[in-house]
Amino acid sequence: MARPEIGPQALCRPIPEDAWQRYAARPVRTLEDFLMMASVRAAVFMAEQACPYEEEFDGNDLCATHFLLFDRGRPVGTLRIRWFAGFAKLERIAVLPGERGRLGLRVLLAEAFELVARKGYRRMIGQIQARLWPVWSRTFKCRLLPGRAPFWFSDYEYREIEIFVPEHPDALTFEADPYQIIRPEGVWDTPGVLDASAERAPGHEEAA
C-alpha cells in the first residue's frame, strides 16, 4: 500500500523512516478488525480509565470509520472518525501502554489524516482530555477552539480543538468515477471486486 503523502503534513514533526518499517495503520474493514479495535479500546478506556461500558461503546461505532495501528502485525492502537457536513470528528484515540511515547501514534494519525484529506475535508474537531492539550498540541497542527468552555464527561475534563487538514490534490469529488467511489474505504485507486463485475454487463462481450 502506498505511503501517505498528505496526512503527515498535518503532524508537527516528520515520521522517521524506521517507523514506517515497524508500524502500519489502516481502516477497519472486517469483523475481525472490528473486534481488534474494540479490544484495544476496552483495554485502554475501560481497564485503565474505568470508563463504563455503555459510555465507551456509545452507539456510534457502527456509523463511523475506525483505524487500527499494528506493531509488526500486532494491533496496538486505534482511533475513530465520524463524518459531518463540512468537518470530520477525531475521537477515541487509544494506544496500548507499551506503545506510548513511540512513533506508532504518528503513523496512525498520518494514515487517518490522509483518508480525511482524500475525502475532501479540511477541518476536524477533536474533544480531548484537558490535561493532554500539551501532548496533542505538539503532535498535530491544531488549536483550542476560542470561546468554548471546558466540559465534562466520563469523569474527565475535556476541551475542544480544531485540527487543520492539508488539501489533498486528488480529493474525491461528486464527479468521481463511479467505480472509484464504490471501492473499499481508503483504497480508491485500486480496482476492486465491483470493477471486475463490470465484465458481466450486457453487451460487454460484444464490445470486447
C-alpha positions in Angstrom: 0.0 0.0 0.0 1.3 3.4 -0.9 2.7 5.5 1.9 0.6 8.6 2.7 1.9 11.9 1.4 -0.7 14.5 2.6 -1.6 13.1 6.0 1.9 13.5 7.5 1.8 17.2 6.7 -0.8 17.6 9.5 1.7 16.5 12.0 4.1 18.8 13.9 7.1 16.5 13.2 8.1 14.2 10.4 7.9 10.5 10.8 11.3 8.7 10.7 11.9 6.0 8.1 12.2 3.3 10.7 8.7 4.0 12.0 7.3 3.1 8.6 9.2 -0.1 8.6 7.9 -1.1 12.0 4.3 0.2 12.1 1.3 0.0 9.8 -2.2 1.5 10.0 -5.3 1.0 8.0 -9.1 1.4 8.2 -11.2 -1.3 9.9 -13.0 -3.3 7.1 -13.8 -6.7 8.6 -15.4 -8.1 11.7 -12.0 -9.4 12.9 -10.7 -5.8 12.5 -13.6 -4.5 14.5 -13.0 -7.0 17.3 -9.3 -6.0 17.5 -10.4 -2.3 17.6 -12.8 -3.0 20.4 -10.2 -5.0 22.4 -7.7 -2.1 22.3 -10.3 0.4 23.4 -11.6 -1.8 26.2 -8.0 -2.3 27.5 -7.3 1.4 27.5 -10.6 3.2 28.4 -12.4 0.5 30.4 -9.5 -1.2 32.1 -7.2 1.8 32.7 -9.6 4.7 33.0 -12.6 2.8 34.5 -14.9 4.1 31.8 -18.3 2.4 31.9 -19.1 0.0 29.0 -22.1 2.0 27.9 -20.2 5.2 27.8 -17.2 3.8 25.9 -19.3 1.9 23.3 -21.7 4.7 22.9 -23.8 3.7 19.9 -21.6 5.5 17.3 -19.2 2.6 16.4 -21.3 1.2 13.6 -21.7 4.6 11.8 -18.0 5.6 12.0 -14.7 4.9 10.3 -12.1 3.2 12.6 -8.4 2.8 12.1 -6.1 0.2 13.6 -2.4 0.6 14.3 -0.2 -2.5 14.1 3.3 -3.0 15.5 4.8 -5.8 13.4 1.4 -7.2 12.8 0.1 -6.9 16.4 -2.8 -4.5 17.0 -1.7 -1.8 19.5 -3.8 1.3 18.7 -6.9 2.6 17.3 -8.9 5.8 16.6 -12.4 6.7 15.3 -13.6 9.3 12.8 -17.2 10.4 12.3 -18.3 12.5 9.4 -20.4 15.7 9.3 -21.2 18.3 6.7 -18.0 20.4 6.3 -15.9 18.7 9.0 -14.9 15.4 10.5 -14.6 14.5 14.2 -11.5 12.7 15.5 -12.1 10.6 18.6 -11.4 7.5 20.7 -7.6 7.6 20.2 -6.2 4.7 22.2 -2.7 3.2 22.3 -1.7 0.3 24.5 0.6 1.3 27.4 3.8 -0.3 26.0 3.5 1.8 22.8 3.0 5.2 24.3 5.8 7.6 23.6 6.8 5.7 20.5 6.4 6.5 16.8 3.3 4.4 16.1 0.9 7.1 17.1 2.3 9.4 14.4 1.9 6.6 11.8 -1.7 6.0 12.9 -2.6 9.7 12.7 -0.8 10.2 9.3 -2.8 7.4 7.7 -6.1 8.7 9.2 -5.4 12.3 8.1 -4.6 11.0 4.6 -8.0 9.4 4.3 -9.7 12.5 5.7 -7.9 14.7 3.2 -8.7 12.4 0.4 -12.4 12.7 1.2 -12.0 16.4 0.7 -12.2 17.5 4.3 -10.0 20.4 5.5 -11.1 20.7 9.2 -11.6 18.3 12.0 -12.8 18.8 15.5 -11.5 16.9 18.5 -12.6 16.6 22.1 -9.5 16.0 24.2 -8.9 15.5 27.9 -7.8 18.9 29.1 -4.7 17.5 30.8 -3.5 16.2 27.4 -3.6 19.5 25.5 0.2 20.0 25.8 0.7 16.5 24.2 -1.7 16.9 21.3 -0.6 20.5 20.6 2.9 19.1 19.9 1.6 16.1 17.9 -0.5 17.6 15.2 -1.4 21.1 13.9 -4.3 22.3 16.0 -5.7 25.0 18.2 -8.1 25.2 21.2 -11.4 26.4 19.9 -11.8 30.1 21.0 -14.7 31.0 23.2 -15.5 27.4 24.1 -15.6 26.5 27.7 -14.3 23.2 29.1 -16.9 20.4 29.7 -17.0 17.1 31.5 -17.9 13.5 30.6 -16.9 10.1 31.9 -15.3 11.8 34.9 -12.7 13.8 32.9 -12.5 17.4 31.9 -12.4 18.0 28.1 -11.6 20.8 25.7 -12.5 21.2 22.0 -9.8 21.6 19.4 -9.7 22.4 15.7 -7.4 20.3 13.6 -6.1 21.6 10.3 -6.1 19.1 7.4 -3.9 19.8 4.3 -5.7 20.0 1.0 -5.4 16.8 -1.0 -4.6 17.3 -4.7 -6.7 14.2 -5.6 -9.6 14.7 -3.2 -12.7 12.7 -4.2 -15.5 14.8 -5.7 -19.1 14.4 -6.6 -17.9 13.8 -10.2 -15.5 11.0 -9.3 -15.6 7.8 -11.4 -18.5 5.6 -10.2 -16.2 2.6 -9.8 -13.7 4.6 -7.7 -16.2 5.6 -5.1 -17.6 2.2 -4.5 -14.2 0.6 -3.8 -13.2 -0.2 -0.2 -12.6 2.7 2.1 -9.1 4.1 1.6 -8.1 2.1 -1.4 -9.9 4.1 -4.1 -7.1 3.9 -6.6 -7.0 0.1 -6.6 -9.6 -1.8 -8.8 -11.9 -3.8 -6.6 -14.3 -6.7 -7.0 -17.1 -4.5 -8.4 -14.7 -3.2 -11.1 -14.4 -6.8 -12.2 -18.1 -7.4 -12.1 -18.4 -4.8 -14.9 -17.3 -7.6 -17.3 -20.7 -9.2 -16.8 -22.5 -6.0 -18.1 -24.9 -6.6 -21.0 -23.0 -6.1 -24.3 -19.6 -6.3 -22.7 -18.5 -9.4 -24.8 -19.7 -7.8 -28.0 -17.9 -4.6 -27.2 -14.7 -6.6 -26.4 
